[in-house]
Amino acid sequence: MRAAVRAAFVRFSAPLEGVVPFLYCDVKGLVTTAIGVLVDPISAAVGLPWKRPDGSHASAGEVIVAWNRVKNRQDLRLKGGMAYQMVTDLRLDQAGIEEVVGRTLDRMDRQLAARFPDYPTWPADAQLATLSMAWACGAHFRFPRLEAALRAQDFLSAAVDAVAGARR
């Protein structure tokens, strides 16, 4: 992905997805953090740069306790991520959010490059829009007209189809 895409992704995605610096359950009951980054199973959460309230790094044991505490609060899952704010005091700081999002972004970038061979040469705006679609729907999204337009590098048609699809 282009450097400009990496630099802009968190700022671009935050208003669309929201930023939650702690563990929470999504509407499906899966533990999530940051900007909709799935950390379920628990092993996905343990290696992240969690911090205690005093700013020191949390231990793996503390992360496991926090993750289980959040996972066990399924009663909050339909109330939105912020409902979990008091369930755990472990947090990701801004650098931690960037790191967590960056890891997922890199994975999706590789998946998109495998699906669309010309993807690495696309303009930054096209990469950012496609990564945003992948962020919302998964990198293996299935929208035939959109995919055909992306393969043809017809980014105007891709944008029109994406907007039309969002309205359906």
ChimeraX attribute file (.defattr): number of C-alpha atoms within 10 A of each C-alpha:
attribute: neighborCount
match mode: 1-to-1
recipient: residues
	/A:1	20
	/A:2	14
	/A:3	8
	/A:4	12
	/A:5	18
	/A:6	18
	/A:7	12
	/A:8	12
	/A:9	18
	/A:10	20
	/A:11	10
	/A:12	14
	/A:13	18
	/A:14	14
	/A:15	10
	/A:16	11
	/A:17	14
	/A:18	14
	/A:19	18
	/A:20	22
	/A:21	21
	/A:22	26
	/A:23	33
	/A:24	33
	/A:25	30
	/A:26	21
	/A:27	14
	/A:28	9
	/A:29	18
	/A:30	17
	/A:31	27
	/A:32	25
	/A:33	24
	/A:34	28
	/A:35	21
	/A:36	21
	/A:37	21
	/A:38	19
	/A:39	21
	/A:40	16
	/A:41	12
	/A:42	15
	/A:43	13
	/A:44	13
	/A:45	23
	/A:46	18
	/A:47	12
	/A:48	18
	/A:49	20
	/A:50	26
	/A:51	20
	/A:52	16
	/A:53	11
	/A:54	7
	/A:55	12
	/A:56	10
	/A:57	16
	/A:58	17
	/A:59	14
	/A:60	15
	/A:61	10
	/A:62	17
	/A:63	24
	/A:64	15
	/A:65	12
	/A:66	20
	/A:67	27
	/A:68	14
	/A:69	16
	/A:70	25
	/A:71	22
	/A:72	13
	/A:73	15
	/A:74	18
	/A:75	11
	/A:76	19
	/A:77	21
	/A:78	13
	/A:79	13
	/A:80	13
	/A:81	24
	/A:82	17
	/A:83	15
	/A:84	20
	/A:85	16
	/A:86	10
	/A:87	15
	/A:88	18
	/A:89	14
	/A:90	24
	/A:91	23
	/A:92	23
	/A:93	16
	/A:94	12
	/A:95	10
	/A:96	17
	/A:97	24
	/A:98	18
	/A:99	16
	/A:100	21
	/A:101	19
	/A:102	16
	/A:103	13
	/A:104	13
	/A:105	22
	/A:106	13
	/A:107	11
	/A:108	20
	/A:109	20
	/A:110	15
	/A:111	15
	/A:112	22
	/A:113	15
	/A:114	12
	/A:115	14
	/A:116	16
	/A:117	10
	/A:118	14
	/A:119	21
	/A:120	16
	/A:121	12
	/A:122	16
	/A:123	14
	/A:124	18
	/A:125	13
	/A:126	20
	/A:127	21
	/A:128	21
	/A:129	18
	/A:130	23
	/A:131	22
	/A:132	19
	/A:133	15
	/A:134	18
	/A:135	19
	/A:136	14
	/A:137	11
	/A:138	14
	/A:139	20
	/A:140	12
	/A:141	13
	/A:142	10
	/A:143	11
	/A:144	10
	/A:145	14
	/A:146	21
	/A:147	19
	/A:148	13
	/A:149	17
	/A:150	21
	/A:151	16
	/A:152	13
	/A:153	17
	/A:154	14
	/A:155	18
	/A:156	12
	/A:157	16
	/A:158	22
	/A:159	17
	/A:160	13
	/A:161	18
	/A:162	18
	/A:163	11
	/A:164	10
	/A:165	12
	/A:166	8
	/A:167	7
	/A:168	5
